[in-house]
């Protein structure tokens, strides 16, 4: 039966889990994505019901959710199965910072916490503005962000924006408008031609092997490789379009771009 606000929510991605905890609405969550790690207590408090592109539909239905929260076209098959089973679903599709802030406010409205959600989002807006306004010494570093290694996939929209807020320049800025990962696949020569000063890597769900990046044919002359400026950013911090990216993810980018500055 449909309730407002919903009392039993299943979250199929991490960012809605973190947002509900930050809003103090975590008691509504009855099931989460297997990737949910923020806040750390979620691992012991909530049952896991899904990976990113697959889910245990009978397990979800057994939890009797009155709302399931999903994200993007990649979860369309899971969503279709749940819709056919009569479950109410909200699918988010945020791909940039404005979308992340809209997701927070929308989710707040869905659980009857619109005021708190607006406060949370406004706090992030102020934080982003303050970091963007911070004076940085010297020229902006040219930054290549690698979301996957085989094939090479460059960073999505919100990552590109966060690089700029952190005082860098995206080496491949045109690709930020490509929502689908398949449209951000690039050839190694494209990165070589862009000659980034810094390489940030976050291979979704697996550890970055910096030596493997360093040893790619023809990459030894890339300034980032030559000057040993290849930095891993853990995927839970940056590849979820939610609070993590706007806080710890952005801080990690600032630290990677400006390692000599106090607070980095």
N, C-alpha and C positions, 0 to 999 in steps of 0.2 A: 504494500500500500504506500502511496506517495505521501510523504510528510514534509512540512516546512517548519523550521529548517530540518534538513535530513538528519536522521539520528544514526544511520549506519552507512558509512562511506567506505568504498574501496578505491584506493589510489593506484593506478597502473604505472605511474612514473614518480620520480623522486621529488620533483619541485613542489607538487601539490601537498605532499606529506610534510615537507619542511615548512611550507607556508601555514598549514593548519596548526602545526605545533607553535609557530611564532604568534599565531592569533589566539593561542590558548584553547583551540577547538579540537585538540588531538583525541579527546574521548569519543568523538564521532567516528574515528577511523577504526574499521574492523579488519582491514586487509591491505597489504602494501606490495609494491614491486619488490622483487628480490634484490634490486640495486639500491634500495633506500638505506642510507647510512647517516642521514642528518635529521635530527640530532642523534648522537650515538645510541641513546636509550631506545630508539625505534626498533633496533635489532632484537631486543629482548621483550618488547612490549606488544608487537603486532605480527600476526601471521603473514607469511609471504605467499602470494597467490599468482605471481606472474614474472616472466622475464620481460624483455622489452617488446619483442614481436610475437611472443606466445604467452598463453595464460592457461591456468587450470580452471576451465569454465565451471565444471561441477563444484569445485572448491569455492569459487566465487559465489555461485548460486546458493550453496549451503550456508553462506554467511548472511543471506537474506538482505543484501544491500538495498537501501532506498535511493542511493545515487552512486554511480561509478564515474570516476574522473579519469579521462584518457588524454593522450597527446598525439597529434599528427596523423598523417596518412599511413604511417608505418604500423599504426595499431588499428587500421580500418577493419581487418578481418576479425579481430577480437571484438571490436565494437559491434560489427554486424551480428555475430553470434549472440552477444548479450542483448541486443535490441530484439532479436527474434525470440529470445527467452523472456521478453517483457520487462527488462530492467531499464530504469531511467539512467541516461548517460549524458555527461557534458564533455565534449571533446575540445580541448584547447589546441591552438596552433601558432603560438607565439614564436617569432623568429628574430626579433630585435628587442632592444631595451624597452621601447614604448610598449611592445607586446607583453613583456614580462611584467611591467607595472600594471598594465590592464588586466593581466591574469590575476594578480594579487587582489586587485579591487573587485573583480568579478567573483572570484572565489569567496571573498569576504561577504559579498552580497548573497551568494548562494547559501551560506551557512548562518545568515542573520547577524553578521559581524562587520557590516559595511563601514562603520565609523572607525573601528580598530584597523581594518585593512587600509583605509585611506591614510591613516596616520603612519602605518608601516611603509606604504608606498612613498608618501611624502618625505619620510626620513631618508629613504634610499635616493630620492631625487636630489635632496640637499647634499647628501654624501657624494654622489656622482659629480655634482656641480663643483663642490669644494676640491675634489681630486683633479678635475679638469682644469681648475683655475690655479693649481699649484705651479709656481715657476720651476722650470727644469733647466739645468745647466747644459749649454751646448745644443747641437742640432738634434732633431728628432731621429731616433734610430728607425731604420727600415726593418719591418718585422714580418717574417713568414710564420704563420700558424699552421701546424699540421695536425689534422684531426684523425687521420688514418695513414698507414704506411704502405699498404699493398691492396689496391692502387693508392697513389698519393691523393689525399683529399684535403683541400684547404679549409680554413675556418668558416663557420656560419656567421650570419649577420651580427648577432649580439657580441660575438668574440671580436670581430673587426671593430665594432664601436668601442668596446672596452679597451682595445689596444690604443685607440686614439685618445680616449679619456685619460689613459695612463701616460700619455705624452709620447706615443710612438706613431709611426705611419704604417698602415697595412701595405705590405709589398704587393698584394694582389687585390686591390680594393673593389674591382668590378665584380668579383665572384661573390661578394657578400649578399648580393641580391638573389643569388640562386638558392632557393629553399631546399631543394633535394640534394642529398649528398652526391648522387650520380652526376649532377650538373656542376659539381665542384672538383671533379677528378681532373688532375693535371699531370703533365709529363715532367719528369725530373729537369729537363732543359728549361722549362718555364721558370722554375725556382732559381736555376743557375743564372739565367738572364736577369732576374729581378735583383740578384746580389744582396740578399738581406744581411743586415748587421747582426740581427738576433733571430734565432729559430726557436720558437716555442712549440712543443709537441705534447699532445694529449691523445693517446690512442685509446679510443673508447673501450673501457673495460679490460685493458691489458697494459702491462708495464712498458714504458718507452725504453728502447735499447739505443742509447746515444751513439755508441760505436757503429751501429748499423747505419745511422744517418751520416756519420762522419765518413764512412767508407764507400758511399755511393759514387759510382764513376763520374768524374768531372766535378765533384762537389768540393774538392780540396781548396779550390780558389775562391769559394764563396766566403765573404768576410766573416760571417758567423762561425763557419767551420774553422777558418784560419785562426781566428781569435778565441776559439773555444767558448763561444757564447750560444750553446745549445742547451735549453732548459726544459725539463719536464714539468708540466703542470698537471696534477692529478685530475683525472676526468670527473670525479664527483664535484670538484670545485668549479669547473668551467664549462662542461658540456651539458649541464642541466639548465634550461632557461628559467631560472628562478632566483631566490634570494642568495644561494651559494655563489653564483656568478657575479652578483653585484657587490659582494662583500669579500670573502676569502679568495675568490677567483681573481677579482680585480686587484686585490692586494698582492697576489702572487705575480701578476703581470708587472705591476709597478716595481716590485723587487727585482724581477728579471731584467727589466729595462734600465733601471737606475740603481745598480747594486752598491754604489759608493755613497748613496745619500743616507742621512740619518733616518731611522725608521724603516729602511728597506731590509 
